[in-house]
Amino acid sequence: IALLITTVHVHEERSSPSVASMERELVEGLRYLQERPMIANVVTAGALFVLAPASMFTLGIVFAASVLHAGVAGYGVLLAGLGAGSLVGAVSLILVRARVREDLAFAASGITLGLAIALLGLSRSLTLATILYGVAGCMTMINSVAAVSLVQRVVTEQLRGRIFGMVSSFNHLGAFASALLVAIGSGLLEAEEAIGAAAA
């Protein structure tokens, strides 16, 4: 059967999008964001909510070693807390998603995420830091799902793919900016100060 499968050749025709069509879709997406401030705010805030947590991953091992004095094992505990928090966030969404407005969930989770990261920069206990990593993981999960739900509910079907593409692009820019800022700030700030600055 395996030999027969290898003899099957599927000829797929693909048409590459032209530069003009991509530019037109980009302009349409940007125009839609200008006309819909709420969606523009979701896209922008979503990128910022990616920027701040990225500092936790970039500086996490340094923070665990130099501030918490817990070494690599401590960093593993922090990541376990992050994963557990993400799981709690996912389960919470399943249980209460129909009863919570997406815009309120997006705003509340973003604010709580910033507070958790700020407190993380002040923490000196592995237990407290692990709890805060869990809170950050939970809020990140809720925030990202709320953002996707908002876009799906508000954006028209014709523009939905383009807006999701812009959301993804902004999120990647946020992650890149976070890594760049961490690289620049690591020479000027301690790990806990850099994490606190990211939260601010």
C-alpha positions in Angstrom: 0.0 0.0 0.0 2.9 2.4 0.8 4.4 1.8 -2.7 1.0 2.5 -4.3 0.7 5.8 -2.3 4.1 6.9 -3.5 2.9 6.6 -7.1 0.1 9.1 -6.6 1.0 12.6 -7.8 -1.3 15.5 -7.1 -0.9 18.4 -9.4 -1.9 21.6 -7.6 -2.3 24.8 -9.3 -1.3 27.9 -7.3 -1.7 31.5 -8.2 0.7 33.8 -6.4 -0.9 37.0 -5.3 0.4 40.1 -7.1 2.1 42.9 -5.2 -0.7 45.2 -6.3 -3.3 43.0 -4.7 -1.4 42.7 -1.4 -1.0 46.5 -1.3 -4.7 46.9 -1.9 -5.6 44.4 0.9 -3.2 46.2 3.2 -4.7 49.6 2.4 -8.2 48.2 2.9 -7.2 46.7 6.3 -5.7 50.0 7.5 -8.7 52.0 6.3 -11.0 49.6 8.2 -8.9 50.1 11.4 -9.2 53.9 10.9 -12.9 53.7 10.6 -13.3 51.2 13.6 -11.4 52.7 16.6 -12.4 49.8 18.8 -10.8 47.2 16.5 -7.8 49.4 16.1 -7.5 49.6 19.9 -7.7 45.8 20.2 -5.0 45.3 17.6 -2.7 47.9 19.2 -3.3 46.8 22.7 -2.9 43.2 21.7 0.6 44.0 20.4 1.4 45.7 23.7 0.1 42.8 25.7 2.5 40.6 23.7 5.4 43.0 24.3 5.2 42.9 28.1 4.9 39.1 28.7 7.7 38.5 26.3 10.1 40.1 28.8 9.1 37.4 31.3 10.4 34.7 28.9 13.5 36.6 27.8 14.6 37.5 31.3 13.0 34.7 33.2 16.1 32.5 33.6 18.2 35.5 34.6 15.5 36.6 37.0 15.3 33.2 38.6 19.1 32.9 39.0 20.1 36.5 40.0 17.0 37.7 41.9 15.3 34.6 43.2 18.5 32.7 43.6 16.7 29.6 42.4 18.8 28.7 39.3 17.6 26.7 36.3 15.4 24.6 38.5 13.6 27.7 39.7 13.1 28.8 36.1 11.5 25.4 35.4 9.1 26.0 38.4 8.2 29.4 37.0 7.4 27.9 33.6 5.3 25.3 35.3 3.3 28.0 37.0 2.9 29.8 33.6 1.6 26.6 32.0 -0.8 25.9 34.9 -2.1 29.4 34.7 -2.7 29.1 30.9 -4.6 25.9 31.6 -6.8 27.6 34.2 -7.4 30.4 31.7 -8.5 28.0 29.0 -10.8 26.1 31.3 -12.3 29.4 32.7 -13.1 30.5 29.1 -14.9 27.3 28.4 -17.0 27.7 31.6 -17.9 31.4 31.5 -17.3 32.5 27.9 -21.1 32.8 27.1 -21.6 35.0 30.2 -18.8 37.4 29.8 -18.5 40.2 27.2 -15.4 39.9 25.1 -14.5 43.6 25.3 -14.7 43.6 29.2 -12.7 40.3 29.3 -10.0 41.8 27.0 -9.7 45.0 29.0 -9.7 43.4 32.4 -7.3 40.6 31.5 -4.9 43.2 30.0 -4.9 45.3 33.1 -4.5 42.3 35.4 -1.6 41.1 33.2 0.2 44.4 33.6 -0.3 44.3 37.4 1.0 40.7 37.6 4.2 41.6 35.7 4.8 44.7 37.8 4.4 42.7 41.0 6.7 40.0 39.5 9.4 42.6 39.2 9.1 43.4 42.9 8.9 39.8 44.1 11.8 38.0 45.8 10.1 34.8 46.6 10.0 31.8 44.2 6.5 30.9 45.4 5.1 34.4 44.9 6.9 34.6 41.5 5.4 31.3 40.4 1.9 32.4 41.4 2.4 35.7 39.4 3.7 33.7 36.4 0.5 31.6 36.7 -1.7 34.8 36.8 0.2 36.1 33.8 -0.3 32.9 31.9 -4.0 32.9 32.7 -4.6 36.5 31.7 -2.6 36.1 28.5 -4.8 33.1 27.5 -8.0 35.0 28.3 -6.7 38.2 26.5 -5.7 36.5 23.3 -9.0 34.5 23.0 -11.1 37.6 23.8 -9.2 39.6 21.1 -9.9 36.9 18.5 -13.5 36.6 19.5 -13.9 40.4 19.2 -12.5 40.5 15.7 -14.6 37.5 14.6 -17.8 39.1 16.0 -17.3 42.7 14.8 -15.3 42.5 11.5 -17.1 41.6 8.3 -16.4 38.2 6.7 -14.8 39.9 3.7 -12.2 41.7 5.7 -11.7 39.2 8.6 -8.7 37.4 7.1 -6.9 40.7 6.4 -7.6 42.0 9.9 -6.4 38.7 11.4 -3.2 39.1 9.3 -2.7 42.6 10.7 -3.2 41.3 14.2 -0.6 38.6 13.7 1.8 41.2 12.2 1.4 43.6 15.1 1.8 40.8 17.6 5.1 39.7 15.9 6.3 43.3 15.9 5.4 43.5 19.7 7.5 40.3 20.3 10.4 41.7 18.3 10.2 45.1 20.0 10.2 43.3 23.4 13.4 41.3 22.5 15.0 44.5 21.2 14.2 46.5 24.3 15.3 43.8 26.6 18.6 43.5 24.7 19.1 47.3 25.0 17.9 47.6 28.6 19.7 44.5 30.0 22.9 46.5 30.0 21.3 49.4 31.8 18.8 47.7 34.2 18.7 44.7 36.4 16.4 41.9 35.5 13.7 42.9 38.0 13.9 46.5 36.8 13.5 45.5 33.2 10.5 43.4 33.9 8.9 46.2 35.9 9.6 48.6 33.0 7.9 46.2 30.6 4.8 46.2 32.8 4.7 50.0 32.9 
